[in-house]
Amino acid sequence: MRVLVTGAAGRLGREVVRAFADDGPVFGLSRIALNVADRKAVHAAIASCTPSLVVNCAAWTDVDGCEGDPQRAQRINAAAVGYLREAAEEVGAHLLHVSTDFVFDGKADVPYPEDHPTDPLSVYGAVKLAGEAAAGPSATVVRTSWLQPADAPGMVERLIVALASGGPVKMGHERSACPTFIADLVPVLRYLCEERVAGVVHATNAGPTSWFDFARGVATAAGLDPGRVERTSDPGLDGTLPARRPLYSALDNAVLRSLGNVTIRDHREALAEAVARAVG
């Protein structure tokens, strides 16, 4: 299998490159190596590499930045996906595109299945939704949320440092979603690629939570005092940030369940494992 990965220098892209490294040539292209918003460059790169699979991990994920520059957001998060689809189709490659929980309005109180109507609150959510459409009906579009890195310090490590410092740790308690550990997500992406599953697929670790409860879970797993985690309001809900965030954006992995043999463990199990690595 010949695989081309865009956004290969990012926390998700790095792991995708590693996941396919033993199966054949993997062309990991960072944003420096390939500007996905340049149509000619995209077509040239894919024509040169002739991959059988294109995994698009490239995105502009600065939610507030997108709000301030919607044209740039549209170029990177929507138009670029169309360029990748065109170029992939020319060489017969399958496209997997990574999307977001921000396509929903946050008004639900149970996890969103794939077929729930979308209604993004922000420019970021809107252009990511447009990117899903640009990927085309034969692509695999994977929505995920609250990514936790596999090979670099992330929220778990930062919380351990903050909790060990002695002062209170204030975390938002209003927003809820499913933290997703990249180490658990990537094998699912690989499976979906190998099977060329078409359409939208939700892929997150199980268990909706808030950042407040996530932090308390880290404290407990690390043997630190969870009482030092204090509730605070989430930015992005009260107008203090440029972009609105969905209040509740947990995703239901309904399509994965329908496939029969693809599951992702509860985030609390992954969290405990991450803490053990961090303190061990």
C-alpha positions as CSV (number, residue, x, y, z in Angstrom):
1,M,0.0,0.0,0.0
2,R,1.3,3.4,-1.0
3,V,0.0,6.1,1.5
4,L,0.2,9.9,1.3
5,V,-0.5,11.7,4.6
6,T,-1.1,15.5,4.6
7,G,-0.5,17.4,7.8
8,A,2.2,14.8,8.6
9,A,4.0,17.0,11.2
10,G,0.9,17.4,13.3
11,R,0.1,15.3,16.4
12,L,-2.4,13.1,14.4
13,G,-0.4,13.0,11.2
14,R,2.7,11.8,12.9
15,E,0.9,8.7,14.3
16,V,-0.8,8.0,11.0
17,V,2.6,7.9,9.2
18,R,3.9,5.5,11.9
19,A,0.8,3.3,11.6
20,F,1.4,2.6,7.9
21,A,5.2,2.6,7.9
22,D,5.6,-1.2,7.7
23,D,3.1,-1.7,4.8
24,G,4.9,0.1,2.0
25,P,6.0,3.6,1.0
26,V,4.5,6.4,3.2
27,F,4.7,9.9,1.9
28,G,4.3,12.2,5.0
29,L,3.9,15.8,3.8
30,S,3.9,18.6,6.3
31,R,2.4,22.0,5.5
32,I,5.9,23.2,4.6
33,A,6.2,20.3,2.0
34,L,2.7,20.7,0.7
35,N,0.3,23.6,0.8
36,V,-3.0,21.8,0.6
37,A,-4.7,25.1,-0.4
38,D,-2.6,25.2,-3.6
39,R,-4.6,23.1,-6.2
40,K,-1.7,22.7,-8.6
41,A,0.7,21.6,-5.8
42,V,-1.8,19.0,-4.5
43,H,-2.3,17.5,-8.0
44,A,1.4,17.4,-8.6
45,A,2.2,15.8,-5.3
46,I,-0.4,13.0,-5.7
47,A,0.5,12.4,-9.3
48,S,4.1,12.1,-8.3
49,C,3.6,9.7,-5.4
50,T,0.7,7.7,-7.0
51,P,-0.7,6.6,-3.6
52,S,-3.5,4.1,-3.2
53,L,-4.6,6.0,-0.1
54,V,-4.6,9.6,0.9
55,V,-5.2,10.5,4.5
56,N,-5.9,14.2,5.1
57,C,-4.8,15.3,8.5
58,A,-4.1,18.9,7.4
59,A,-6.4,21.5,8.9
60,W,-6.4,25.0,10.4
61,T,-7.7,24.2,13.9
62,D,-7.4,27.6,15.4
63,V,-11.1,28.1,16.1
64,D,-10.9,31.8,16.9
65,G,-8.4,32.4,14.1
66,C,-10.9,30.9,11.6
67,E,-13.5,33.3,12.9
68,G,-11.2,36.3,12.2
69,D,-10.1,35.0,8.7
70,P,-13.0,33.0,7.2
71,Q,-11.5,33.1,3.7
72,R,-8.3,31.4,4.8
73,A,-10.3,29.0,6.8
74,Q,-12.4,28.1,3.8
75,R,-9.3,27.6,1.6
76,I,-7.5,25.2,4.1
77,N,-10.5,23.4,5.6
78,A,-12.9,23.2,2.7
79,A,-11.5,24.0,-0.8
80,A,-8.3,22.0,-0.1
81,V,-10.3,18.9,0.6
82,G,-11.9,19.2,-2.9
83,Y,-8.4,19.4,-4.4
84,L,-7.3,16.3,-2.6
85,R,-10.5,14.4,-3.8
86,E,-9.9,15.4,-7.4
87,A,-6.2,14.4,-7.3
88,A,-7.0,11.1,-5.5
89,E,-9.6,10.2,-8.0
90,E,-7.2,10.7,-10.9
91,V,-4.9,8.0,-9.5
92,G,-7.6,5.7,-8.1
93,A,-6.7,6.5,-4.4
94,H,-9.1,6.3,-1.5
95,L,-9.4,9.5,0.5
96,L,-9.9,9.6,4.3
97,H,-10.6,13.1,5.7
98,V,-10.6,14.0,9.4
99,S,-13.4,16.3,10.6
100,T,-14.8,17.6,13.9
101,D,-17.5,17.6,16.5
102,F,-17.9,21.4,15.8
103,V,-20.3,20.7,13.0
104,F,-23.0,20.3,15.6
105,D,-24.8,23.1,17.5
106,G,-24.3,21.6,21.0
107,K,-28.1,21.5,21.9
108,A,-28.3,17.8,22.3
109,D,-28.1,16.0,25.7
110,V,-27.1,12.5,24.3
111,P,-24.2,11.8,21.9
112,Y,-24.7,12.7,18.3
113,P,-25.0,9.9,15.8
114,E,-23.6,10.3,12.3
115,D,-27.0,11.1,10.7
116,H,-28.0,13.8,13.1
117,P,-28.6,17.2,11.4
118,T,-25.6,19.5,11.5
119,D,-25.7,23.2,12.5
120,P,-22.3,24.6,13.2
121,L,-22.0,27.7,15.5
122,S,-18.6,29.0,14.2
123,V,-16.7,29.6,11.0
124,Y,-14.5,26.7,11.9
125,G,-17.4,24.3,12.2
126,A,-19.0,25.7,8.9
127,V,-15.8,25.3,6.8
128,K,-15.1,21.8,8.3
129,L,-18.7,20.8,7.3
130,A,-18.0,22.2,3.8
131,G,-14.9,20.1,3.7
132,E,-16.9,17.0,4.5
133,A,-19.0,17.7,1.4
134,A,-15.9,18.4,-0.7
135,A,-14.5,15.0,0.2
136,G,-17.2,13.4,-1.9
137,P,-19.5,10.4,-1.3
138,S,-16.9,7.7,-1.7
139,A,-14.5,9.2,0.8
140,T,-14.2,8.2,4.5
141,V,-15.0,11.3,6.6
142,V,-14.1,10.7,10.3
143,R,-15.4,13.1,12.9
144,T,-13.5,13.1,16.2
145,S,-13.0,15.4,19.2
146,W,-10.7,16.6,22.0
147,L,-7.6,14.9,20.6
148,Q,-5.0,13.8,23.1
149,P,-1.5,13.3,21.6
150,A,0.4,9.9,21.7
151,D,4.0,11.2,21.4
152,A,4.1,14.6,23.0
153,P,3.0,16.3,26.2
154,G,-0.8,16.9,26.1
155,M,-3.5,17.7,28.5
156,V,-2.8,14.8,30.8
157,E,0.9,15.8,31.3
158,R,0.0,19.5,31.7
159,L,-2.5,18.7,34.3
160,I,-0.1,16.6,36.3
161,V,2.4,19.4,36.4
162,A,-0.3,21.9,37.4
163,L,-1.7,19.6,40.1
164,A,1.8,19.0,41.5
165,S,2.6,22.7,41.7
166,G,0.4,23.2,44.8
167,G,-2.1,25.8,43.7
168,P,-5.7,25.3,42.5
169,V,-6.3,24.1,39.0
170,K,-9.4,25.8,37.4
171,M,-11.1,23.9,34.6
172,G,-14.3,24.5,32.7
173,H,-17.3,22.4,33.7
174,E,-20.0,23.3,31.2
175,R,-18.8,21.9,27.9
176,S,-19.0,18.2,27.3
177,A,-17.5,16.0,24.6
178,C,-15.5,12.7,24.3
179,P,-11.7,13.0,24.8
180,T,-10.1,11.0,22.1
181,F,-6.6,9.5,22.5
182,I,-4.8,9.4,19.2
183,A,-3.2,6.0,20.0
184,D,-6.7,4.6,20.1
185,L,-8.0,6.5,17.1
186,V,-5.3,5.7,14.6
187,P,-5.9,1.9,14.4
188,V,-9.5,2.7,13.6
189,L,-8.5,5.1,10.9
190,R,-6.3,2.3,9.5
191,Y,-9.2,-0.2,9.5
192,L,-11.5,2.3,7.8
193,C,-8.9,3.0,5.1
194,E,-8.2,-0.7,4.5
195,E,-12.0,-1.4,4.1
196,R,-12.6,1.8,2.2
197,V,-15.6,2.6,4.3
198,A,-17.5,5.4,2.6
199,G,-19.4,8.2,4.3
200,V,-19.3,9.8,7.7
201,V,-18.0,7.8,10.7
202,H,-17.7,9.1,14.3
203,A,-14.6,7.8,16.1
204,T,-14.0,8.9,19.7
205,N,-13.1,7.2,23.0
206,A,-16.3,6.4,24.8
207,G,-17.7,8.5,27.7
208,P,-18.7,12.1,27.5
209,T,-17.1,14.3,30.1
210,S,-16.1,17.9,30.9
211,W,-12.6,19.3,31.2
212,F,-13.3,19.6,35.0
213,D,-14.1,15.9,35.3
214,F,-11.3,15.0,33.0
215,A,-8.9,16.9,35.3
216,R,-10.3,15.2,38.4
217,G,-9.8,11.8,36.7
218,V,-6.2,12.7,36.0
219,A,-5.7,13.7,39.7
220,T,-7.2,10.5,41.0
221,A,-5.2,8.3,38.7
222,A,-2.0,10.1,39.6
223,G,-2.6,9.9,43.3
224,L,-3.0,13.6,43.6
225,D,-5.8,15.6,45.4
226,P,-8.8,15.9,43.0
227,G,-10.2,18.5,45.4
228,R,-7.7,21.0,44.0
229,V,-9.5,21.0,40.7
230,E,-12.0,23.9,40.7
231,R,-14.9,24.6,38.5
232,T,-14.8,27.6,36.2
233,S,-16.8,28.8,33.2
234,D,-15.8,27.5,29.8
235,P,-14.6,30.3,27.4
236,G,-16.5,30.3,24.1
237,L,-19.9,30.0,25.7
238,D,-20.4,33.5,27.0
239,G,-19.1,35.6,24.1
240,T,-15.6,36.3,25.6
241,L,-14.0,34.5,22.6
242,P,-14.5,35.3,18.9
243,A,-15.9,31.8,18.1
244,R,-18.8,30.1,19.8
245,R,-18.2,26.5,21.0
246,P,-20.9,23.8,21.2
247,L,-22.0,23.2,24.8
248,Y,-22.4,19.4,24.2
249,S,-20.7,17.7,21.3
250,A,-20.2,14.1,22.3
251,L,-20.3,11.8,19.4
252,D,-22.0,8.4,19.1
253,N,-19.9,5.9,17.2
254,A,-23.0,4.3,15.7
255,V,-21.3,3.4,12.3
256,L,-18.4,1.7,14.0
257,R,-20.8,-0.4,16.1
258,S,-22.6,-1.4,12.9
259,L,-19.3,-2.7,11.4
260,G,-19.4,-5.3,14.2
261,N,-15.7,-5.6,15.2
262,V,-14.5,-2.0,15.7
263,T,-14.7,-0.5,19.1
264,I,-12.8,2.3,21.0
265,R,-12.4,1.9,24.7
266,D,-13.7,4.3,27.4
267,H,-11.6,7.5,27.7
268,R,-11.1,6.8,31.4
269,E,-9.1,3.6,30.7
270,A,-7.0,5.5,28.2
271,L,-6.5,8.4,30.6
272,A,-5.3,6.0,33.4
273,E,-2.8,4.5,31.0
274,A,-1.6,7.9,29.9
275,V,-1.1,9.0,33.6
276,A,0.8,5.8,34.3
277,R,3.2,6.5,31.5
278,A,3.6,10.2,32.6
279,V,4.4,9.4,36.2
280,G,6.2,6.1,35.7
